[in-house]
Amino acid sequence: MTDIPECPQCDSEYVYLDGNMYVCPECAHEWSISVTVENAEHENTFKGANGNTLNDGDAVTVIKDLKVKGSSLVVKVGTKVKNIRLVDDDHDIDCKISGIGAMQLKSEFVRKV
């Protein structure tokens, strides 16, 4: 059986192949097979501020002051964060920062150590 992906808009599993296009019958979204192949190649590739590829367990440093939402705390420039975990969410990195606790960071604000 072919490996047909779920719809990127509504996550429907009822997608079907029509020529060289995938079609979702639930939301009427259509997309090319080549777009799916390109997305699969770029999936889970996280890059830091300098363009270095980040991996789970890496150590990174913060490149600018980051305010913590709902608090008066600030993550200062140069703060080293060890043992990061990459996630596919609105923020790319889950980590623990000493003195602050569990945090979510975007990869564009860190660089690999």
C-alpha positions in Angstrom: 0.0 0.0 0.0 1.3 3.5 -0.8 2.2 5.9 2.0 -0.2 8.8 1.5 0.3 11.6 4.1 -2.4 13.2 6.1 -3.8 16.6 5.0 -1.5 19.4 6.2 -4.5 21.7 6.8 -7.1 19.5 8.6 -5.0 16.4 9.4 -7.6 14.2 7.7 -6.5 10.6 7.0 -8.9 10.3 3.9 -6.5 11.9 1.4 -6.3 10.4 -2.0 -4.0 10.7 -5.0 -5.3 12.4 -8.2 -2.6 12.4 -10.9 0.4 14.1 -9.3 -1.7 15.9 -6.7 -3.0 14.9 -3.2 -6.6 15.9 -2.5 -8.4 16.1 0.8 -12.1 15.4 0.5 -12.9 16.9 3.9 -11.4 20.4 3.4 -10.9 20.4 -0.4 -7.2 21.2 0.0 -4.9 20.1 -2.9 -1.1 20.0 -2.9 1.6 18.6 -5.1 3.5 15.4 -4.5 6.8 17.3 -4.9 5.8 19.7 -2.1 5.4 16.7 0.2 8.8 15.3 -0.8 10.4 18.7 -0.1 8.7 19.0 3.3 9.9 15.6 4.3 13.5 16.5 3.5 13.4 19.7 5.6 11.4 18.2 8.5 13.0 18.3 11.9 16.0 20.4 10.8 16.6 23.1 13.4 19.3 25.7 12.9 20.7 28.2 15.4 21.3 31.9 14.8 24.6 31.2 13.0 23.1 28.5 10.8 24.6 25.5 12.6 22.3 22.5 12.9 21.0 21.8 16.4 20.5 18.3 17.8 18.9 16.9 21.0 21.3 17.2 23.9 23.4 20.1 22.5 24.5 23.0 24.6 23.6 26.5 23.3 24.0 30.1 24.5 21.4 32.8 24.3 22.3 35.6 21.8 20.0 38.4 23.2 18.1 39.3 26.3 14.8 37.4 26.4 11.9 38.5 28.7 10.0 35.7 30.4 6.3 36.0 29.8 4.2 36.5 32.9 7.3 37.4 35.0 9.8 40.1 35.6 12.7 37.7 34.9 15.0 38.1 32.0 17.3 35.5 30.3 20.5 37.4 29.8 22.8 37.3 26.8 25.4 34.6 27.1 23.3 32.3 29.3 24.4 28.8 28.6 21.7 26.2 28.2 22.7 22.5 28.4 20.9 19.4 27.2 18.3 21.0 25.0 15.4 19.0 23.5 14.1 19.9 20.1 10.3 19.9 19.6 8.1 20.6 16.5 5.9 23.4 18.0 5.7 27.2 17.9 9.0 27.1 19.9 11.8 24.9 18.8 13.6 24.1 22.0 12.5 22.8 25.4 15.1 23.3 28.1 15.8 24.1 31.8 17.6 27.3 32.7 19.2 27.4 36.1 17.6 30.1 38.2 14.5 30.3 36.0 13.3 26.7 35.4 11.6 25.1 32.4 11.6 27.3 29.3 10.7 27.1 25.6 13.0 29.0 23.2 13.1 29.7 19.5 16.2 28.5 17.7 16.7 31.9 16.1 17.8 33.3 19.6 20.5 30.7 20.4 23.8 29.6 19.0 25.5 26.3 19.3 28.4 26.1 21.8 
